[in-house]
Amino acid sequence: MIPVRSRCLLSVRLYSTTTSGAGTTSASHLTINGASQKLANSNLPTIPSPRSLKTFLDEYVIGQDVSKKVLSVAVYNHYLRIFDRVKKQRLKEDQLQFLEANVTDKNDEPTYVPSSEAEQGMRNLKRQVESLKPGSTGNAKKMGDADLELSKSNVMVIGPSGSGKTLLATTLARVLDVPIAITDCTQLTQAGYIGEDVEVCIERLLVNADFDVAKAEKGIIVLDEIDKLAKPSASIGTKDVSGEGVQQSLLKIIEGHKVQISVKRPVKKKDAETDKNGNKSVTKKEEVFTIDTSNILFMIMGAFVGLDKHVAKRIKKLKEIDAPVSEEAAAKEKKQEKDEEETKINNKIEEVELENGEKVSALNLATPVDLVSFGIIPELVGRVPIITALQPLQNSDLYHILKEPKNALLDQYEYIFKQFGVRLCITDKALHKVSEFAQKEGTGARGLRGIMERILLNINYECPESGTRYVLINEKTVDSLQQSKYSLATHVQSKYYSRGQLFDLINDVSKEDPELAKKLDKEVNGITELPQ
Amino acid sequence: MMRRFSRSIVARRSLASAATAAKTAGATASATSPLANAQTQDSAFDYEGMVENEVLKKRQDKSYRFFNNINRLAKEYPMAHRQNEADKVTVWCSNDYLALSKQPEVMEAMKRAVDKYGAGAGGTRNIAGHNKLTMQLEAEIAALHKKEGALVFSSCFVANDAVFSLFGQKCKDMVIFSDELNHASMIIGMKHSGLKKHIFKHNNLAELEQMLQQYPKSTPKMIAFESVYSMAGSVADINKICDLADKYGAMTFLDEVHAVGLYGPHGAGVAEHVDFEAHRKAGIASPTLEQNNMQKLALDRIDIITGTLGKSFGAVGGYVAANKNIVDFLRSYAPGFIFTTTLPPAVMAAAAEAIRFQRSNIDLRTAQQKHTNYLKAGLQDLGIPVVPNPSHIVPILIGNADLAKQASDMLMEKHKIYVQAINFPTVARGTERLRITPTPGHTDDLSDIMLDAVEDVFSELQLPRVKDWEAQGGFLGIGDPNFVREPNLWTAKQLSYTNADLNPNVKHPVIEQLEVSSGIKV
């Protein structure tokens, strides 16, 4: 845990002893420390625990347990660090207040007598306050905690396309009450070239923080698509202003640096000028802000296409050194590689077999060295100590994504169809089939949408303002999408039912998905029973 | 409150200006607008702001007080209930040292007086408020302190204030020598007296002598001190102070508030306790010089004794016991005595009965002392810092206002024990403490519960123990290697006395009314 200090003034290590070094006294320091920590904890603003953060992420993002944990802990620690600073500040203020309140004004009291007991008491108080002050003699060791400045641990998230990197970031932004800004790195260029300067990410954060510099300085910046900044492996002779150049200019910002930015801030006017078309013209005033980035948490994200192959190759090499592969096996592997190239399913993430026989995604084993050889400059890699990899989505993940999270695709489509009076029924088996297709496409969760769109295109075209009340999409429908091995058909076979054919629908549904049939039955009966 | 106050000022001002007809218009304006005089933009003083600001200061230095709602139960002593009657706590800090406020005899006396004479006295001593019970009470007090006379006040705060104020008025070149830990009532009294005063270090007689030496013997002087100091429990050496008083020609003023009922064979306080054996043998009578080994009695050497009816005697009110002339002097001049309603008859009847009752019950005093000793020994074993003293008060040192309050709250909420945290201005800042006062009803079983609770609070809040203060070089005698411990006032032999060891004449003595209570006829 982060050591915290009490804001209740004297509760903190008041009883400093002038003679230190004896075993007993140092032990008593420790215990007194404990009391103040206990007291301090009661004044902690409530920080969402890593567990509750993860639970929130679970609602929106399927799978990726490890990465969710990593991010939750990173954000939690970020919170702690911020509150630690706030608390230290408060403690100092309280000390001052207390000193003022106690040292002055004492003669105001009608019964005050300058007794020796009062003197002794005052000495005791002064000693208490003295021991609170940083750098007081004799308790340098104790003050270690108070002087301790917490530095941040930035996070890098690696994951194949469509595995949920950006979704994680945006979901986090929703739950946090620190400002968060997500910036795409693709648009950034080195200063002086056409394109956006790297400071734009801080500018966005400031806007999200309502131009409150103090708030912005506690925020989180997400740099997406960092892999697009990779420098080419072979120098092309010109300056790489949108790649390596951007990486270099990011260094200082990520590390912690005072950045000066000029932002055009909308000026609030009571009667904003409105032209005759009713358009409001907003006057903006350019203002210069200086922002210290040393407390801003950076999350860097990228797909790093090809990194897995690199990692796999490196590990294979290492394995070969350890245990040379037999010729037969080598030949078999080569053939496999060739097959893969032929089938062009090269957007699948490489897997590496560990010593214990378990297969893990190669991305999990990525090291800073791999990132450097990918084209990220070592200085940048060094500033991001935590690296976590998202797993490529499995068939079952895709199926869950279709169905379970908030804003699930299935819910979305059912809602759309309800708008024109059609109950869309998609059986469980059909959903499984859809996720299978998406898996083959290799564009992750985004692929799901493409397939769904294709399946529903014709239905969406034909159904509105026709007698159709129910549409069934079953396994066969999805199967019919695949015209040949390499292409998908534009026309699918789906079944339409009018109001009277409800019974047939339920029958058909129950063949593939009894649960959905039950649900339908309930729904429909509910409706028919109502008028009676 | 304040708003009403400021409004009344404005109203009064407007009345005054209304008298001068020319300014009538201005006056009505001043009554309505915050500006008293529109021409000069002069606005009224911000009374409310001043008051709020002062209270804010109290909050800032953590000496702001919250009063605990404690309803001590007459039939379940030492229990009390809080706001909710089912929520009961053990009271460990009451000044009802002998629990006489719950003594059936005392309550009975009070009820009888209420039934016969009603609730209130009806006036000042001069106007309809002087009665048989007043005279009985004053006679009882005078007999207790073996003095010629006594005078009852509304409280001992008023009594102390009255004595000093009056001497200040009538004897303008008097010099007061005051112990630095004297009670606020004496300090205020001295302030009101306007007399020159010297404050000597607590119980430091060498310094007192130095101060006395500065003045010729003919200069009127008064040495003001207490027998048992309420918040530390320290005790003054009465005879030595009287020696100095004799040597330099000073009057002596002794506040026995926290000693009456608890010291001396008959509960007349430390001044009686000093000559314990002589008083025990003499009983209600004053011992002769021979009976006291040719030593003058401390009780006789003290000129003015003040005490309270509100602590050990379980009622309310204060008194002065002195010779006839001083009592008559106060009776005739002290405004704090003259211009106030006499105590209710029932209160005086209860107080008189309490004094009679405790006089012959030395068992109450010895039980109280034994319980104190048990508790103090237990605390010492646990290493809990108790300010060392030879009396019945158990001050546990905390040394921090915030923590003292937390400790008190924790005892109350977690352990159902009520011990009030004592903070500024009752004690000096940085010397905050928990003041425990055992009574005859706080048996050793209850003490064991108390000890466990204190131990729990000290470890839970990580409060400093004796060894911590020791490491710091000692504080208020705790962990101080140079501190010399005084022996307890009650010796083992004295503690072994029972009611049977007292002179039988203390049982139901006939005490005659004092002439000075009503006025001395010439």
Chai-1 contact restraints between the chains, C-beta under 6 A:
chainA,res_idxA,chainB,res_idxB,connection_type,confidence,min_distance_angstrom,max_distance_angstrom,comment,restraint_id
A,C8,B,D402,contact,1.0,0.0,6.0,A-B,restraint_1
A,L10,B,N400,contact,1.0,0.0,6.0,A-B,restraint_2
A,L10,B,D402,contact,1.0,0.0,6.0,A-B,restraint_3
A,S11,B,D402,contact,1.0,0.0,6.0,A-B,restraint_4
A,L14,B,N400,contact,1.0,0.0,6.0,A-B,restraint_5
A,Y15,B,P464,contact,1.0,0.0,6.0,A-B,restraint_6
A,Y15,B,D468,contact,1.0,0.0,6.0,A-B,restraint_7
A,T17,B,A471,contact,1.0,0.0,6.0,A-B,restraint_8
A,T17,B,Q472,contact,1.0,0.0,6.0,A-B,restraint_9
A,T25,B,A471,contact,1.0,0.0,6.0,A-B,restraint_10
A,S28,B,D468,contact,1.0,0.0,6.0,A-B,restraint_11
A,T31,B,Q462,contact,1.0,0.0,6.0,A-B,restraint_12
A,I32,B,Q462,contact,1.0,0.0,6.0,A-B,restraint_13
A,G34,B,Q462,contact,1.0,0.0,6.0,A-B,restraint_14
A,A35,B,L461,contact,1.0,0.0,6.0,A-B,restraint_15
A,A35,B,Q462,contact,1.0,0.0,6.0,A-B,restraint_16
A,Q97,B,Q60,contact,1.0,0.0,6.0,A-B,restraint_17
A,A101,B,Q60,contact,1.0,0.0,6.0,A-B,restraint_18
A,A101,B,D61,contact,1.0,0.0,6.0,A-B,restraint_19
A,N102,B,D61,contact,1.0,0.0,6.0,A-B,restraint_20
A,N102,B,R429,contact,1.0,0.0,6.0,A-B,restraint_21
A,E109,B,P425,contact,1.0,0.0,6.0,A-B,restraint_22
A,T111,B,A184,contact,1.0,0.0,6.0,A-B,restraint_23
A,T111,B,I187,contact,1.0,0.0,6.0,A-B,restraint_24
A,T111,B,P425,contact,1.0,0.0,6.0,A-B,restraint_25
A,V113,B,E180,contact,1.0,0.0,6.0,A-B,restraint_26
A,V113,B,I187,contact,1.0,0.0,6.0,A-B,restraint_27
A,S115,B,E180,contact,1.0,0.0,6.0,A-B,restraint_28
A,S115,B,L181,contact,1.0,0.0,6.0,A-B,restraint_29
A,S116,B,K201,contact,1.0,0.0,6.0,A-B,restraint_30
A,E117,B,A428,contact,1.0,0.0,6.0,A-B,restraint_31
A,E117,B,T431,contact,1.0,0.0,6.0,A-B,restraint_32
A,A118,B,A428,contact,1.0,0.0,6.0,A-B,restraint_33
A,G121,B,A428,contact,1.0,0.0,6.0,A-B,restraint_34
A,G121,B,R429,contact,1.0,0.0,6.0,A-B,restraint_35
A,G121,B,G430,contact,1.0,0.0,6.0,A-B,restraint_36
A,G121,B,T431,contact,1.0,0.0,6.0,A-B,restraint_37
A,M122,B,G430,contact,1.0,0.0,6.0,A-B,restraint_38
A,N124,B,G399,contact,1.0,0.0,6.0,A-B,restraint_39
A,N124,B,G430,contact,1.0,0.0,6.0,A-B,restraint_40
A,L125,B,R429,contact,1.0,0.0,6.0,A-B,restraint_41
A,L125,B,G430,contact,1.0,0.0,6.0,A-B,restraint_42
